[in-house]
Amino acid sequence: MGKIHRVIATDKAKELIAQLKASHGELMFHQSGGCCDGSQPMCYEKGDFRTGSSDVRLDMVEGCEFWMAKDQFQFWQYSELTLDVIAGRGSSFSIEIPLGFRFLTRSRIFTDDEVGDLVEVVGGE
């Protein structure tokens, strides 16, 4: 099993996730493919967004599943995603929006050495 995470979080994102967990319980993320507010990570109470066979779980971030569509993953499979937070209201259904913040992802390409040691991606059901 790989040791290098595909999704990591900034300190600001970790703080907001902790705040949201305190008020909403378990959470999950799904990287939007462009609807609503561009391609941003959407945060939901766990189970409020139904994943299926067309989705993959990239990683766990702060104890939360992080999902993406399989076809979108084909473009991102060699990228590390960093979950971050900025002030401002997005136009999405993500649960942080009413607090005046929105999650976003930043990316970088993995090195050749890192690619061989990535956490395993899990297919949806």
ZAVEX-339137 format. One record per residue (C-alpha): residue in one letter; x, y, z. Coordinates in steps of 0.1 Angstrom, whole numbers, plus 5000, padded with zeros to 4 digits. Each point is the difference from the previous one (the first is absolute). Layout:
ZAVEX-339137
AXYZ/...
end
This chain:
ZAVEX-339137
M500050005000/G501350344991/K501150265025/I499750324981/H496650165002/R498250124969/V498150265020/I501450225028/A498550305019/T501450335010/D499750115037/K497150234991/A498149714983/K500749775030/E498550275023/L496950044979/I499549624997/A500249975038/Q497550285004/L497649844975/K500449665016/A499150145034/S496750134986/H499249744972/G501749685011/E501949794974/L500850174967/M500949904965/F501450194970/H499349974963/Q502150194975/S497550174977/G500549964963/G498950354990/C496350045008/C498950275024/D503250175011/G502749884976/S502149715011/Q500150035038/P499849745028/M496549975014/C499749915037/Y496949815011/E498949815031/K501149654994/G497449824979/D498350314987/F501849974966/R499549664985/T503149854984/G499849724975/S501949794975/S501050314981/D501950145030/V503349925017/R501150085035/L503450174997/D500950015036/M498950095036/V500750355011/E499550095037/G497949685004/C497850104970/E499649804968/F501150204969/W498349894968/M500250094963/A498449884968/K502149724983/D500250194967/Q501250325018/F502549795019/Q501749904967/F501150364998/W501050035036/Q501649665008/Y503550145001/S499250305020/E500050075037/L496950205010/T500350255029/L496750085017/D500050375010/V497550265011/I499450364989/A497650265012/G497050064978/R496749844991/G499949754972/S496849914982/S499949645009/F498449765024/S503149945020/I499350045038/E502750265007/I498550264978/P497650155026/L503050075022/G501550234974/F502849764989/R500549764971/F502349714995/L502249994970/T502749764987/R503550094988/S502149744982/R503549904992/I501449714979/F501549715020/T503749924993/D500849684983/D501349865033/E496750095018/V497849844973/G501149655011/D499050055036/L496550164999/V497149905021/E497649764981/V496950154983/V496849825009/G497249964975/G496450095009/E497049775001/
end
